[in-house]
Amino acid sequence: MLHQQNLTVNAAGHLALAGVDVLDLAREYGTPLYVLDEDMVRERMELYVAAAREHLPAGSRPYYASKALCCKALCRMAGEEGMGLDVVSSGELYTALAAGADPADICFHGNAKTEADLRYAITERVGLIAADGEEELLRIVRLAGELGARARVLLRVTPGIDPHTFAAVNTGVVDVKFGVPIPGGQALAVTERALGLENVDLAGFHCHIGSQIFDAGPFLLETDVMTAFLAQVRERTGYTASVLDLGGGFAVAYEETDAAPDCAGMIRAIGQRLLERCREYDYPAPAVLLEPGRGIVAAAGVTLYTVQNVKRVPGGACYAALDGGMGDNPRYALYGARHSAVVADRAGEAPDCSVTLAGRCCESGDLIGENVAIQTPRTGDTVAVLTTGAYNYSMASNYNRVPRPPIAALRGGKARLIVRRETVEDVAAYDL
Ligand SMILES: *Cc1c(COP(=O)(O)O)cnc(C)c1O
């Protein structure tokens, strides 16, 4: 049940995260409350940075996909631990810069950047802009010209790989809103076009094949397709890429039954395959960028809720209604994502109940999970939903005008707020 390695049961029988009794945190900061094990976040960052340094060509580096959990404190941690930052909007870019990030360490992504986004990114001289296609490249050329700047760009391409069947496929997986497909030749044609453009320097290529990848297999296939593409581009145009961005998607164990993925092992395998292919094609090894998001923060986080009431529907489920829900964790409502949970007050007891954890919003689909194995919940209990560090706070909303919870970070056994709790006044602050 406690598959997160930073969770234990203390002498009082309470759940502890990184050694800190979560009931104390709930009392101090109130619920709902996001709690983040900052020591683990930093360890994960170090692990990716070290693996990139050890197993990938010179200049290789992981960029934290800030969409997983974006706030100033996280951007600062990424900088301190030597990671670059991926951003996808002016809001994420502003947060990174406000946290003191070096623009040179930032890569701006997105399939629908606005003119304002691009102007902001170019003006701030971000290190890389990942252009989603030809039209956007031309827009960058125009804006860079207007702003008297040059933009260093990656072209986002779609290699045509299904990460969950480990197969290279030409249809379906390239028919997506992101990037330009390699199969069929469009990526090559856009590259030829890009090389003749003013005001932009093509640094290389970007791709991202999906999320929750547990095994090196899909990344190796991606490396094969991308290196073959690099060789083809060089043959046609004479251009040699200096950067190959392979995206993110390193898996996280969300439930006890999930295997613990070996990220460093996957990165080692990617590095070996890349060097083999580069030797085969006699191609100078490009710097490899990786973009882990959930792999950095998911397992470092838990969310604490207070049970407001418990009811059993005759012939139906047992419902524990929580003081949060889809407003702070939309993952189950959005894509059926499963999280484990624990009654923090009796964490030492075996789970003896299968419950539906219900949120507080006026939506039958507002659930945190169904058939969740947990200790029999009672009104007033603190329920911890596990592995919520990624895509919870960053996807939170004010539906039903519920203020978003704060984030408390734990470092060296001490808690501090890195995001304060919203108030009802905050929620109404933009109303005119
Ligand atoms: C979402 C995304 C990531 C991060 O994905 P994780 O599964 O959180 O690692 C990285 N790069 C791009 C381009 C993405 O869209």
The ligand as a Tripos MOL2 file, in Angstrom:
@<TRIPOS>MOLECULE
LIG
   15    15     1     0     0
SMALL
NO_CHARGES

@<TRIPOS>ATOM
      1 C1          4.0530   16.4500  -21.0940 C.3       1 LIG1
      2 C2          5.3600   16.5930  -21.7290 C.ar      1 LIG1
      3 C3          6.5250   16.2570  -21.0340 C.ar      1 LIG1
      4 C4          6.5250   15.6530  -19.6530 C.3       1 LIG1
      5 O1          5.8350   14.4550  -19.6060 O.3       1 LIG1
      6 P1          5.9510   13.5340  -18.2730 P.3       1 LIG1
      7 O2          5.1090   12.3620  -18.5820 O.co2     1 LIG1
      8 O3          5.4280   14.3410  -17.1490 O.co2     1 LIG1
      9 O4          7.4070   13.2240  -18.1290 O.co2     1 LIG1
     10 C5          7.7310   16.5040  -21.6440 C.ar      1 LIG1
     11 N1          7.8030   17.0420  -22.8720 N.ar      1 LIG1
     12 C6          6.7040   17.3760  -23.5790 C.ar      1 LIG1
     13 C7          6.8610   17.9750  -24.9210 C.3       1 LIG1
     14 C8          5.4470   17.1450  -23.0470 C.ar      1 LIG1
     15 O5          4.3550   17.4550  -23.7540 O.3       1 LIG1
@<TRIPOS>BOND
     1     1     2 1
     2     2     3 ar
     3     2    14 ar
     4     3     4 1
     5     3    10 ar
     6     4     5 1
     7     5     6 1
     8     6     7 2
     9     6     8 1
    10     6     9 1
    11    10    11 ar
    12    11    12 ar
    13    12    13 1
    14    12    14 ar
    15    14    15 1
@<TRIPOS>SUBSTRUCTURE
     1 LIG1         1 GROUP 0 **** ****
